[in-house]
Amino acid sequence: MAESAWSSHRIIARPGAAILEQAQQRNVPVHAMEIRGSANPSTLLALKRFLRSNQIELLDCHGNRDSTYGAYIKWLTGLPVVRSRHVTDPIRVDALRRLIWQKGNDGIIVTAGKIRQMLGDAGLAPADKVYVAVAGVDEERFSPARDGQALRAQLGIPADHVVLANVGMIRPDKGQLFYVQACRQLLQQHGNLTCIQLGAATGQTEGYRQEVLAAAGEDLTRERIRFLGYQSDIENWLAMADIVVVASVATEAQTRLVAQAFLMQKNIVATTVGGLPEMIEHERTGLLCTPGQPQALADAVQRLLQDKGLAEQLRTNAYSHARQYMSFDYMMHGMLQAYQAAARRAGRSLTACAA
């Protein structure tokens, strides 16, 4: 079912957008389109023409500008429109935005229950119109059978070291500064510990990256804390980690990193930001702590280092939970149901999503 649905879909994005390159690498059909303003007639006409000529049955919009054009498409053509939201940032509301949220779509897909609650509290959407999508991942790619020893050896990390990993773009809301500060506390007590960070800064966050590197101090020069940059084969790097630390202080919804770590039987320490508590059950599948507090992160990691029985039980529980609720197939089944529900609200059905 999922294969037939996704074989007929298209990704529309602005020329040069990173998603176009990523999609092309995966042989996903794409269409580059200049999307100007929020009510540009040429953009709207080009979008209508593309949807009609490619017999598109549903439009899924990501972002405020895209969702505004989606609303026009819904009103002008009757095509089913879904709006997706991935972040837990505050939602700006004015008369036009309220109209677009309330009347400009047939369904809303969000990546955390907290976002659904925010929409309800703001009077933008009833709960039964909002689907909370899970962060599903590929079980074959993210498997506990993947061996990380060769990569450890390549990096010169001793076999007996416990490896802490933080993964994500280097920017303030991801909390790498607090991660590094927690690592430095732990390194004072544990000689067999290596801390890594996987991710890159943008031009706008390079200053923050320099601040984080400075905070690592001598542990950076001694390679006890290592910044390894962006890695596309994240599964291989997670394979060599023992504990994954999510230090976010804002924005986070449901990150696939949690599902990836669970499926690879890695321990998780995370903050209580956004949708993370929806993914991680404290002291059952992972450990949660207050955001913005390095000591809290360090204390949680310390528990796992000292209590091997707890660490093993958390990994076992997390793996079982992820196999049932965080697989790619489980995610796809839910997404297709959400699309069908949106189409029904618009008085249509989706042949591409038919079982």
C-alpha positions in Angstrom: 0.0 0.0 0.0 2.7 2.4 1.0 4.7 1.7 -2.2 1.9 2.3 -4.5 1.1 5.6 -2.8 4.5 7.0 -2.7 5.4 5.9 -6.2 2.9 8.5 -7.5 3.9 11.5 -5.3 5.9 14.6 -6.2 8.0 17.0 -4.1 7.6 20.7 -5.0 10.3 23.0 -3.7 12.2 26.2 -4.5 15.2 25.8 -6.9 18.3 25.0 -4.9 16.4 23.7 -1.9 18.3 21.0 0.0 15.2 18.7 -0.1 15.4 18.6 -3.9 18.9 17.2 -3.9 18.1 14.7 -1.2 15.0 13.5 -3.1 16.9 13.2 -6.3 19.5 11.0 -4.6 16.7 8.7 -3.6 15.0 8.7 -7.0 12.0 10.6 -5.8 10.3 12.7 -8.5 10.8 16.5 -7.8 9.6 19.8 -9.4 11.5 23.0 -8.8 9.2 26.0 -8.6 9.8 29.6 -7.6 7.3 30.4 -4.9 7.0 34.2 -4.6 5.2 36.0 -1.8 2.0 34.7 -0.4 -0.4 35.8 -3.2 1.6 36.0 -6.4 -0.7 35.3 -9.4 2.1 33.7 -11.5 3.0 31.4 -8.6 -0.6 30.3 -8.1 -1.1 29.7 -11.8 2.1 27.7 -12.1 1.1 25.6 -9.1 -2.5 25.0 -10.4 -1.0 24.0 -13.8 1.4 21.5 -12.3 -1.2 19.9 -10.1 -3.6 19.5 -13.0 -1.1 18.2 -15.5 0.3 15.7 -13.1 -3.2 14.6 -11.8 -2.2 15.3 -8.2 -4.9 14.1 -5.8 -3.8 15.8 -2.6 -1.5 18.7 -1.7 0.5 18.5 1.6 1.9 21.9 2.5 4.8 22.6 4.9 5.3 26.2 6.1 3.2 29.3 6.3 3.7 30.5 2.7 3.1 27.1 1.2 0.0 26.7 3.3 -1.4 30.0 2.1 -1.0 28.8 -1.5 -2.5 25.5 -0.5 -5.6 27.3 0.9 -6.0 29.1 -2.5 -5.8 25.8 -4.3 -8.4 24.3 -2.0 -10.8 27.2 -2.4 -10.4 27.5 -6.2 -10.2 23.8 -7.2 -11.6 21.7 -4.4 -8.4 19.6 -4.3 -7.8 18.1 -0.8 -5.2 20.0 1.1 -3.3 18.9 4.2 -1.1 21.3 6.3 1.9 19.9 8.2 3.7 21.4 11.1 6.9 20.0 12.6 8.0 22.5 15.3 6.7 23.4 18.8 7.5 27.1 18.4 4.7 29.6 19.3 2.2 30.0 16.6 1.6 33.5 15.3 -2.0 34.3 14.9 -3.7 37.2 13.1 -7.0 37.4 11.1 -5.4 36.0 7.9 -3.5 33.2 9.6 -6.5 32.2 11.5 -8.5 31.9 8.3 -5.8 29.8 6.6 -5.6 27.5 9.6 -9.3 27.1 10.1 -10.6 27.1 6.5 -7.6 26.5 4.2 -7.1 22.8 4.7 -8.9 19.5 5.0 -6.6 18.1 7.6 -3.5 18.9 9.7 -0.5 16.6 10.4 1.7 17.5 13.3 4.8 15.7 14.8 3.9 16.1 18.4 0.8 16.0 20.6 1.9 19.3 22.1 1.5 20.9 18.7 -2.1 19.6 18.4 -2.8 21.0 21.9 -1.3 24.4 20.8 -3.6 24.5 17.8 -6.6 23.6 19.9 -5.8 26.2 22.6 -5.5 28.9 19.9 -8.8 27.9 18.4 -7.1 27.0 15.1 -8.2 23.4 14.7 -10.3 20.8 16.5 -8.4 17.8 17.8 -10.2 15.4 15.5 -8.9 17.2 12.4 -5.2 16.9 13.6 -3.2 13.8 13.2 -0.1 13.3 15.3 2.4 11.5 13.1 5.0 9.2 14.6 8.7 9.5 13.7 9.1 6.2 11.9 12.4 4.9 10.7 13.8 2.1 8.6 14.4 -1.0 10.8 16.9 -2.5 8.4 19.0 0.6 8.3 18.8 1.3 12.0 19.5 -2.2 13.5 21.2 -3.4 16.6 23.1 -5.8 14.4 25.1 -2.9 12.8 28.7 -3.0 14.0 30.4 0.2 15.0 33.8 -1.3 16.1 35.5 -0.6 12.8 34.6 3.1 13.0 35.7 3.3 16.6 39.1 1.8 15.7 39.4 4.2 12.7 38.9 7.2 15.1 41.3 5.7 17.6 38.6 5.3 20.3 39.7 2.6 22.8 37.4 -0.4 22.8 36.6 -0.1 26.5 35.4 3.5 26.2 31.8 4.4 26.7 30.8 6.7 23.8 28.3 9.6 24.3 26.8 11.0 21.2 24.9 14.2 20.4 23.4 14.5 17.0 21.9 17.6 15.3 22.6 20.9 13.6 24.7 23.1 15.8 22.5 25.9 16.9 21.3 27.3 20.3 18.0 25.5 20.5 19.7 22.1 20.1 21.6 22.8 23.4 25.1 21.7 22.4 26.6 24.1 24.8 24.8 22.3 27.7 25.9 18.9 26.3 29.5 20.0 26.2 29.3 21.3 29.8 27.7 18.0 31.0 30.5 16.1 29.1 33.2 18.0 30.9 31.7 17.2 34.3 31.5 13.5 33.4 35.0 13.5 32.0 36.3 14.6 35.4 35.0 11.4 36.9 35.4 8.9 34.1 38.7 8.3 32.2 37.1 5.7 29.8 34.6 8.1 28.2 34.6 9.7 24.8 32.0 12.3 23.8 31.1 13.0 20.2 28.9 15.5 18.4 27.6 14.9 14.9 26.3 18.0 13.1 27.3 21.2 11.4 26.6 24.9 11.9 25.0 27.2 9.4 26.3 30.6 8.5 24.0 32.1 11.1 25.1 29.8 13.9 28.8 29.7 13.3 29.3 32.1 16.3 27.4 29.7 18.5 29.6 26.8 17.3 32.7 28.7 18.3 31.2 29.3 21.7 30.5 25.6 22.1 34.1 24.7 20.9 35.6 27.1 23.4 33.5 25.6 26.2 35.0 22.2 25.4 38.4 23.6 26.4 41.3 21.1 26.8 39.0 18.2 26.4 38.6 19.2 22.8 42.4 19.3 22.2 42.8 16.0 24.0 40.1 14.5 21.8 38.0 13.5 24.7 35.2 15.7 23.1 35.1 15.5 19.4 33.1 17.5 16.8 32.8 15.2 13.8 30.6 17.4 11.5 27.6 16.4 9.4 27.4 12.7 8.6 24.9 11.3 6.1 25.4 7.7 7.2 24.2 8.4 10.7 23.4 4.7 11.3 27.1 3.8 11.3 28.0 6.6 13.8 25.1 5.6 16.1 26.3 2.0 15.9 29.5 3.0 17.8 27.7 5.0 20.4 26.5 3.7 23.8 24.4 6.6 25.0 22.6 9.3 22.9 22.1 12.6 24.5 19.3 15.0 23.2 20.1 18.3 24.9 17.5 20.5 23.1 16.1 23.5 24.9 13.5 24.6 22.4 11.7 23.8 19.1 11.9 20.0 19.3 8.9 18.0 18.2 9.2 14.2 17.7 12.8 13.7 16.5 13.6 10.5 14.5 16.8 10.4 16.4 15.0 8.9 19.3 13.4 6.2 17.2 16.8 5.5 15.5 18.5 5.1 18.9 15.7 2.9 20.2 15.9 0.6 17.2 19.7 0.3 17.6 19.3 -0.5 21.3 21.1 2.6 22.5 20.3 4.3 25.8 18.7 7.8 25.5 19.1 10.8 27.8 16.9 13.7 26.7 15.3 16.9 27.9 11.6 17.4 28.5 11.3 19.8 25.5 8.5 19.7 23.0 7.4 16.2 22.0 10.3 14.3 23.6 8.3 13.2 26.6 5.7 11.8 24.2 8.4 9.5 22.7 10.4 8.7 25.8 8.8 7.3 29.0 11.0 8.3 31.9 12.7 5.4 33.6 11.1 2.9 31.3 12.5 3.6 27.8 14.9 6.4 28.6 15.8 9.2 31.1 14.4 12.7 30.9 15.7 15.8 32.6 15.1 19.5 32.8 16.4 21.5 29.7 19.2 24.0 30.0 20.8 22.3 33.0 24.2 20.6 32.3 24.2 19.0 35.8 20.8 17.3 35.1 22.2 15.8 31.8 25.4 14.7 33.6 23.4 13.1 36.5 21.2 11.2 34.1 24.2 9.8 32.1 25.9 9.0 35.5 22.9 6.8 36.4 23.3 4.8 33.3 27.1 4.4 33.8 26.7 3.3 37.4 23.5 1.1 37.1 24.1 -1.4 34.3 20.9 -3.2 35.1 18.9 -0.1 34.6 20.7 0.7 31.4 20.0 -2.7 30.0 16.3 -2.7 31.0 15.8 0.7 29.4 17.3 -0.5 26.1 15.2 -3.6 26.1 12.0 -1.7 26.7 12.8 1.0 24.2 13.7 -1.5 21.5 10.4 -3.4 22.0 8.4 -0.1 21.9 10.1 1.1 18.8 9.6 -2.2 16.9 5.9 -1.8 17.5 5.3 1.9 17.2 8.3 3.6 15.5 8.8 1.6 12.3 8.6 3.1 8.9 5.7 0.9 8.0 3.7 2.0 11.1 4.4 5.6 10.2 3.3 5.2 6.6 0.1 3.4 7.6 -0.9 6.3 9.8 0.0 9.0 7.3 -2.0 7.3 4.5 -5.0 7.1 6.8 -4.6 10.8 7.6 -4.5 11.6 3.9 -7.6 9.5 3.3 -9.5 11.2 6.1 -8.6 14.7 4.7 -9.8 13.6 1.2 -13.1 12.4 2.7 -13.6 15.8 4.3 -13.1 17.3 0.9 -15.7 14.9 -0.6 -13.1 12.9 -2.5 -11.1 9.7 -2.3 -7.4 8.9 -3.1 -6.8 6.1 -5.6 -3.0 6.3 -4.8 -3.7 5.5 -1.1 -6.2 2.7 -1.7 -5.2 -0.6 -0.2 
